[in-house]
Amino acid sequence: MVKLIIRADDIGYSEAVNYGIYKSVKDGLVASAGLMPNMPYAKHGLDLLEGFDVSIGQHTNMCLGKPCADPALIPSLVDENGELKSSRTYWEAFVKGEEFAVTEEAVIEVEAQYHKFLELTGHRPDYFEAHAIMSKNIFKALAIVADKYDLPLMELSFDGTPTHFNKKLINVLPMGSMSPDYDAYETLKDGVLNHAREDMPNVAVMHPGYLDDYLLNHSSLTVNRTKECAMLCDPAMRQWLNEHGVELIRYRDLL
């Protein structure tokens, strides 16, 4: 039997994203969702999910908005306005083989976001990972903070091979949401049929959401969020998963 976590990233990104995640939890397949602790709408998103049995993780955000730490302590991570450098900046550096994030400074911000997470939720995260970046030093910082506080780290896989969650193997299904002709239904079905493993848990990373002005001006992932929201809330998708012997689980079930 395939065991599958369907995860929604980006609680707090914007009001519209929060409403899409809420819809995907209330009426859909999502039972694990990641909080961006530094974002102004983080509490709004948590309030919407109050009362639902959802595994809430720390979706550590190092590339959008204001940091939780004092910008003066993390100069390599912020721009001239004291805001976190963009994901595009990280990507351009990655393509060039460059690394601008200082590990020690990244530890300061990751740890500050962890304390903000505790303040907002009142509990430790059910999983611990990072949002939309390609930086070895950021990943080192995540591992350092996870080790310090004994947090269940969800590592990244760059080559499609299984990675680790809480030091145990886990398989991440292919994500196609950045494709202009994205079909959310076919992507999830293909993941289950051709990429899922029965010898370890699997994760499908989703970004359900609706659109608002902030999202349209700060993200390259827009309309495809609405496609995922519609797919995740479609009873036919749940029926298809049931027919193919997929057991839906949450991160908390693996702790």
C-alpha positions, 0 to 999 in steps of 0.5 A: 500500500502506498502511504502518502502525505499531501502537503500544502506549503505557504501558510501566511504568504497572503490572505488569498493563499491562506483561504486556498489552503483552508479550503483544501483542508476543510473540503479536500485532501490536505492534512499537513501544511507549512507555516511561513513564520515571518509573514504578516498573514501567518496568524490569519492562516493559523486562525483559519485552520483552528480546530482541524487535525492538521500537521503544522510544519515550519516552512522556513522562509528565507526569501520573502518579506521581513526577517524575524531576526534583526537585519543588522545581524544577518547582512548577507541575507537581506537587501538594502531595505532590510528585507530578505533577498528574493528566491530569484537572487538565490537561484541566480547565485545557484546557477553561477555556482555562487553562495552568498548566504553566510551559514552563521547568519542563516542560523540566526534567522532560522532560529528566530523563525523557529521561536516565532513559530512557537509563539504563533502556534504554541507547539513545536513543528511537526516537520521542519524545512525551507521555502523555495531556495537553492542554497547549501549554506541555508540547508546547513543552517536548517540542519544545525537548528534542527539538531539543536532543538531536536526538530524533525528535519525534512531534507531536500532531494536534488536528484529525485532519489529518496531523502530523509524526514526525521532521519528516516527515508521518505520519497518526494513525488515530482512537482510540476506546478511551475509548468505553464500547461500544468495539469494538477490531476495528471501530475498527482496521478502520475506521481502515485502510479509511476513514482510512489514507493510502498517501502517508505512514506511518500510526499506530494508537495502542493501550493493550493491558494487563491489569487490576490494583489500581493501574490500576483506581485511577489510570486511566479506561482499564481494560477496553478495554485488555483488548479491545485486547490480545485483538484485537492477539493474534488471528491473524484480525486479522493475516490481515485486515490481510494481505488488505487489503494493510497492511504493518506497520512500526515507528518505527525503519523511518522513521528 
